[in-house]
Amino acid sequence: MFEFCLEATQGFARAGTLTLPHGPVKTPAFMPVGTHAVVRGLSAGDVRRTGAQIILGNTYHLHLRPGEDVVQSMGGLHRFTTWSGPMLTDSGGFQVFSLEGLRRIEEDGVEFQSHIDGTLRMLTPERVMEIQWQLGADVAMAFDHVVPGQASFDVACEGMQRTLRWLDRCKASHEELAGRRGAAPQTLWPIIQGGVHDELRLRSL
């Protein structure tokens, strides 16, 4: 179900086909962002007619509303949204950056204050894997510590190193979920961090 076939290269550029459970994706690809797993103002049919092959949903926002239990009870993201093609869920790591005033970072994870009702939500690498498994996207992203784009070397290094530590926990959790519930319906992808610092990005890679 998961395969990448390299079809052409030119310099550093490359083109290929990514095979996922809900269909192929020709790369490079434009992936519309549907924060709540839908692209606002467009039906699933409208999105298909744009030529889009894959849609992104956001784990943090879907966790807050309507909740992963609701999505799972309705058959997962594909049935919930009527999008039949491949889907990817962002881990919520971007919210570590974008909701700076509503979160507290610890080594175990990140505590968020919901912008909807003010309740506190703790997201750990393990919890993020569980939520994404319940959502049922083809691709689950590892939980990462996103720092501002112009962060200093030291700040970017801290985020990069924590991202790698969290990746180990994400991988272990994802493998446990797969073993507990049968063949994995999704693949886990890591994320490169390091800000604008080439040395850190290479170490992350």
C-alpha positions, 0 to 999 in steps of 0.5 A: 500500500505504501510505495514511492517510485522515482520516475524522472530527475533533473539536477536536484529535482525529481518526479515520482509516484507515491502509492497510498491506500486511497490512491496514487499521488504524482509528485511534486504535488500541491496539497490543499490545506483543509484544517478541519479536513475539508477545504472551505468553500469547496465540496470534495468534488470541487477539490477533485476538479482542481486536480488536487490528489491529496488533502491535509487535515490538522490533528489539533483542530480535529481533536478539538472539534468534532473530536477523533472519536466522532470522526472514527465513529463515522468511518474515519476522515474519508467517509466523514468528508466524502473525500475518497483520495489520499489524506495526510494529517499534520501532527499539531506541531505547527500549533506549537509555533502558531499558538505560542500564547496558548501553550506550554512546552515540556519534554513530555509534550505540549499543554494547550489551552483550547481557543474554543472553550479554554479547556487544557489539552495535553498532546504528547507524541503518543497521544498524537499518534493515537488521535491520528490513528483514529482519524484514519488518514493515509499519512500521519506526521510525527509530532514536532517542535516547530520554532519561528523561521528566524529562530537563533541557532540555539533555539532551532537546535533545541527544537530540532533535538526535541523533534528527534526525541519525540520521533522515537516515541512516535515511531514506537507508539505507531508500531504498537498501534499497528501491532495491536490493531492489525496491519497499519492503515497509515504510514508515519512520516518524520519532519525535518527541523532546524530553522534556517540553519543548514547544519541543523537541517542536515543533522535533522535529516 
